[in-house]
Amino acid sequence: MERWQSALENRVEYNLSESGVHPLQLDELLDGDGTRLLKESLGYSQTNGTEELRRTIADMYVGANQENVLVTNGSSEAIFVATWSFLERGAEIAMMLPNYMQIWGLARTFQARVRPFWLRNQDGEWATDLRALEKGVGKRTRLIAVCNPNNPTGAIVGEDVVDEICRIAKKVRAWILSDEVYQGTELDGRTTPTFWGKYERVIVTNGLSKAYGLPGLRIGWLVSKKELVSKLWAYHDYTTIGPSALSDYLARKALQPEKRGKILARTRKILQANLPVLKSWVERHRDNFSFTPPSAGAIAFLRYLLKINSSELADRLVREKSTLIVPGDHFGMDGFVRIGYGPPEGYLTAGLDRIGDLLERLK
Ligand SMILES: Cc1ncc(COP(=O)(O)O)c(C=O)c1O
């Protein structure tokens, strides 16, 4: 998926493959005053994140302090170091699917075995198959990987399911790796429950790329027990050493409580304005789709009814309509497409029209 996106996203006229809202400009983050930024040193910054940034992040997690936090280059680095430290040949990982597939690919690299548990669409809702999870874990299970809110479905796993996953993890003493990068993008404004504080062996990953609309800063973090954070810091020495000083500075700005509130409100406003646009487009094409609207995130996962493979459909959209989406194949779910609805409204409408044109032609 990453290669599909990076090879094409700057070449198509309409990119609806993005999973976040359209990004902020530097100017908006600095409220028009960039003079301090010009005086920032371009040396190495504190490699696990400046104390101030780690304290600010820790304040978002009840009972955490700066020693529970490691700042990384994007949440993808946080996921990488955590997965790398836990998986070796023959180990097992239980993984929520569909999902952002980084962990899936890493597990293959480390010759670990993935035991999936699926989110299944039942009566128009995505429900976690907890029985499959319970059956799939055992003494070899090192990690249980979840993504909440979920990419690509936009579904939110509620508190009761979070508790159940913790109960199952506890039984086999597995660690939970909870990717919470879409937290803060809930359409109803109710923050998704974090796994932090629910169970001792938890690693939460998050970052500024989705809810904050700042993917270009490449700031992510993980929150866990002090001892594990200290161990993972050593892994981070071998990946990127540390975040860029400018990004650390800008992340501190973005996460100041008042600014943070404003940024999250901006994200929700975009999503709340754009989802009805997407819904009415789906309604106009209801012969082609069945659709469970997302509860969070700038992404919708649509089942289409035409008899065409999803990669072929996405490929034709690029070639014939210069429009990029993500085929369900990339999540192991042919018959679906992921459409990002976070761009400015006019752009979104024009991109959706292109998809509509092709679908009509294919009928
Ligand atoms: C669920 C999920 N986790 C992690 C990432 C990695 O994002 P970043 O490294 O920009 O934080 C993405 C990016 O699309 C994602 O969708």
The ligand as an ORCA input file, in Angstrom:
! r2SCAN-3c Opt
* xyz 0 1
  C      -3.201      2.700     11.496
  C      -1.919      3.381     11.147
  N      -0.890      3.253     11.983
  C       0.276      3.844     11.733
  C       0.475      4.592     10.585
  C       1.812      5.233     10.364
  O       1.709      6.604     10.362
  P       2.857      7.618     10.834
  O       4.154      6.901     10.769
  O       2.758      8.752      9.893
  O       2.496      8.006     12.253
  C      -0.574      4.738      9.676
  C      -0.398      5.501      8.431
  O      -1.228      5.519      7.544
  C      -1.807      4.120      9.978
  O      -2.856      4.235      9.158
*
